[in-house]
Amino acid sequence: MRYVSGIATLALLGFGIGVVTAQENSAAKPTTPHNIGAAKLMIGAVKENQTFFEKVFNMHEVGHYNSKDAYDEPIMGFESGARLALFHPLSEAPLTKSQFPVALIYTPDLEGVVKRLEDGKYRFQRLPAAQSGAFKIVIARDPSGNAIEVLARDGKGYEVGGSKLIVDDRQKAEDFYATIFGAKPGQRYQTATYDEVLMNVGEGPFLALFQPKNEAPLPKPPHPVVAIYTSEFDAVKQRVTERGLGFREVKSSQLKSRIIVAKDPAGNEVEIISR
């Protein structure tokens, strides 16, 4: 199978408190109305998965949320930029993971990452040049089976480069994010095995909409897989009301932000947070 990530070529949840707050995101305030705040991964054992990201990528915990009998969620990050939220539901069986990546991490030290993966006996695949072109790419799997694309990028530090959503109809998903967030499509990639478009949701990481052609649609978790900040919350909520597929409001006395969780046409839950 030929697989070259589109992102590479351009080198919360209903219980109420599983979000990335402004205090946790140390990046400069964006000048665009919308931006991706976190890619959210569904995980099993929290300590095991958190250790993976700490050891392999030198990430650190920048926040931690939990609710008794409901969920546990450490927020992992680098010095700045978007975060990875590791969401562990306490009362749900794990779902089958896609064979394709659901998040991208840039690294200035790919060989160091590979050594740490080897030392930790973690699963990974180094893509050959026939699949990755001029780029150096490793596909690693965290202990829960989430595929993480790791892209070598010299001259810059570690960074969460994007959130990748698995969809069953790329065009419908693209229309949704264009309508709700004014997201602009960038590069497109179509092969015999996938159809992908990169959506620019403001500054920072891309949102990649990835439709596999050789993988049947898998069950979606009933929790957000990406968190998007917006300074136009009321307008976005109105568009979701008029042209979306429904949403639920998240209320918490512990948070100042307003939050809704909407569904895209593929069934991916999207956390929309006011800022």
C-alpha positions in Angstrom: 0.0 0.0 0.0 1.3 3.4 -0.9 0.8 5.9 1.8 2.2 9.4 1.9 0.5 11.7 4.5 -0.9 14.9 3.1 0.0 16.6 6.3 3.6 15.5 6.0 3.9 17.0 2.6 3.2 20.5 4.1 6.2 20.3 6.3 -14.7 17.1 25.1 -16.5 15.6 26.2 -20.0 15.5 27.7 -19.0 15.1 31.4 -18.0 18.7 31.5 -14.3 19.3 32.2 -12.3 17.3 29.6 -11.0 20.3 27.7 -7.7 22.2 27.1 -7.9 25.5 28.8 -6.2 28.7 27.9 -3.8 28.3 30.8 -2.6 25.0 29.4 -2.0 26.3 25.9 1.0 28.5 26.0 1.0 29.4 22.3 0.6 33.0 21.3 -3.0 34.1 21.0 -4.1 33.3 17.4 -5.2 36.1 15.1 -7.7 33.9 13.3 -11.2 33.2 14.7 -10.8 29.4 14.8 -7.9 27.1 15.6 -7.3 23.5 16.6 -6.5 23.3 20.3 -6.0 19.5 20.7 -6.0 16.2 19.0 -7.9 13.8 21.3 -6.9 10.2 21.5 -9.1 7.4 23.0 -6.8 5.3 25.2 -6.8 2.5 27.7 -4.5 2.4 30.7 -3.6 6.1 31.4 -0.2 5.6 33.0 1.0 3.3 30.3 -0.1 5.6 27.5 1.1 8.7 29.2 4.5 7.1 29.7 4.7 6.4 26.0 4.4 10.0 25.0 6.7 11.2 27.8 9.5 8.7 26.9 9.2 8.7 23.1 8.5 12.4 22.4 9.6 14.1 25.7 6.1 15.5 26.1 4.9 16.6 29.5 1.6 16.8 31.3 0.2 20.3 31.1 -3.2 19.5 32.6 -5.2 16.6 34.0 -8.9 16.1 34.3 -11.0 13.3 35.7 -14.4 12.4 36.9 -15.1 9.5 39.2 -16.5 6.5 37.4 -16.5 8.4 34.2 -13.1 9.3 32.7 -9.5 10.2 33.3 -7.7 12.5 30.9 -4.1 13.8 31.0 -3.3 16.7 28.6 0.1 16.3 27.0 2.1 19.0 25.3 5.4 20.5 24.3 6.5 24.0 25.2 3.8 25.6 23.0 1.3 24.8 20.4 -1.6 22.4 20.2 -1.9 19.5 22.7 -2.7 15.8 22.8 -5.6 14.9 25.1 -5.4 11.3 26.2 -9.0 10.4 27.0 -9.7 7.2 29.0 -13.4 6.3 29.5 -13.7 4.3 32.6 -16.8 2.3 31.8 -16.6 1.6 28.1 -15.0 -1.2 26.2 -12.2 -0.1 23.8 -13.1 0.3 20.1 -11.2 -1.1 17.1 -8.5 1.3 16.0 -8.0 2.4 12.4 -4.8 1.2 10.7 -4.2 4.9 9.6 -2.7 7.7 11.7 -5.0 9.9 13.8 -2.4 12.5 14.8 0.9 14.0 13.5 3.9 14.9 15.5 6.9 16.8 14.0 10.3 16.0 15.4 13.8 17.4 14.8 15.3 14.1 15.9 13.6 11.2 14.1 16.5 8.7 14.9 16.2 9.6 18.6 12.5 8.8 18.4 13.1 5.5 16.7 15.7 4.5 19.3 13.3 5.2 22.1 10.6 3.3 20.3 13.0 0.3 20.0 14.2 0.6 23.6 10.6 0.6 24.8 9.6 -2.2 22.5 6.8 -0.2 21.1 5.3 -1.0 17.7 6.4 1.2 14.8 7.0 1.2 11.0 9.6 3.2 9.2 8.1 4.1 5.8 10.4 3.3 2.9 11.2 6.0 0.3 8.8 4.4 -2.1 6.0 5.3 0.2 7.2 8.5 1.9 8.9 10.2 -1.1 11.5 12.8 0.1 10.2 12.8 3.6 11.3 10.7 6.6 8.2 9.2 8.3 7.7 6.7 11.0 4.2 5.4 12.0 4.2 4.6 15.7 1.5 3.0 17.7 0.8 4.0 21.3 0.0 1.2 23.8 -3.7 1.6 23.0 -3.2 1.1 19.2 -3.6 4.6 18.0 -1.4 5.2 15.0 0.8 8.4 15.3 2.6 9.7 12.3 6.0 11.0 13.1 7.6 13.4 10.6 11.3 14.5 10.6 11.5 18.3 10.4 14.9 19.9 10.8 15.5 23.3 12.3 12.3 23.4 14.5 11.3 21.8 17.7 8.8 19.1 18.5 5.2 20.0 17.7 1.8 18.5 17.3 1.3 19.1 13.6 -2.2 18.1 13.1 -5.3 16.1 13.9 -6.4 13.5 11.4 -10.1 12.4 11.3 -11.1 9.2 9.7 -14.2 9.8 7.6 -16.4 7.7 5.3 -17.2 10.5 2.8 -14.5 13.0 2.3 -16.6 15.5 0.4 -19.4 15.6 3.0 -16.9 16.0 5.8 -15.1 18.8 3.8 -18.4 20.6 3.3 -19.2 20.4 7.0 -15.9 22.0 8.2 -16.0 24.6 5.4 -19.6 25.6 6.4 -19.2 25.5 10.2 -15.7 27.0 10.5 -15.0 28.5 7.1 -12.1 26.0 6.8 -10.2 26.2 3.5 -9.2 23.1 1.7 -5.5 22.9 0.9 -3.7 20.1 -0.8 -5.6 17.0 -1.9 -4.3 13.4 -2.2 -6.2 10.6 -4.0 -4.8 7.1 -4.4 -6.3 3.7 -4.8 -6.3 3.3 -1.1 -7.4 6.7 0.3 -8.8 10.2 -0.4 -7.5 13.0 1.8 -7.8 16.8 2.0 -6.0 19.1 4.4 -8.3 21.7 5.9 -6.9 25.0 7.2 -8.7 25.8 10.4 -7.0 29.1 11.2 -3.4 29.2 12.5 -1.4 26.2 13.6 -2.1 22.5 13.0 -4.1 21.2 10.0 -7.2 19.2 10.2 -6.8 16.3 7.8 -9.9 14.5 6.6 -8.9 11.0 5.6 -11.2 8.6 3.8 -9.8 5.0 3.6 -10.8 3.0 0.6 -9.7 -0.3 1.9 -11.0 -0.1 5.5 -14.7 -0.4 6.3 -16.1 2.4 8.6 -15.3 1.6 12.2 -17.5 2.5 15.2 -16.9 6.0 16.5 -16.3 6.8 20.1 -19.0 8.8 21.9 -16.5 11.4 22.8 -14.7 14.2 20.9 -11.7 13.4 18.8 -10.6 17.0 18.2 -11.0 20.3 20.1 -11.4 23.5 18.2 -11.3 27.0 19.7 -13.4 29.8 18.3 -13.8 33.5 19.0 -17.0 33.4 17.1 -18.8 30.9 19.3 -22.3 32.2 18.9 -22.0 32.3 15.1 -20.5 28.8 15.0 -23.3 27.5 17.3 -25.9 29.1 15.0 -24.4 27.4 12.0 -24.3 24.1 13.8 -27.9 24.6 14.7 -29.0 25.4 11.1 -26.7 23.1 9.1 -25.1 20.7 11.5 -26.1 17.2 12.6 -27.0 18.2 16.2 -24.9 19.0 19.3 -25.0 18.9 23.0 -24.0 21.6 25.4 -21.3 21.1 28.1 -21.9 22.9 31.3 -19.5 23.1 34.2 -19.1 25.6 37.1 -15.4 24.9 36.9 -15.0 26.4 33.4 -15.4 29.9 32.1 -15.5 28.8 28.4 -18.7 27.9 26.7 -18.6 24.5 25.0 -20.7 22.4 22.7 -19.9 19.0 21.1 -21.1 18.6 17.6 -21.0 15.6 15.2 -19.6 15.8 11.7 -21.1 13.7 8.9 -18.8 10.8 9.6 -19.9 10.6 13.2 -16.7 12.2 14.6 -17.5 14.3 17.7 -16.0 17.8 17.7 -15.5 19.8 20.8 -16.1 23.5 20.1 -14.8 25.9 22.8 -15.3 29.6 23.1 -12.2 31.8 23.7 
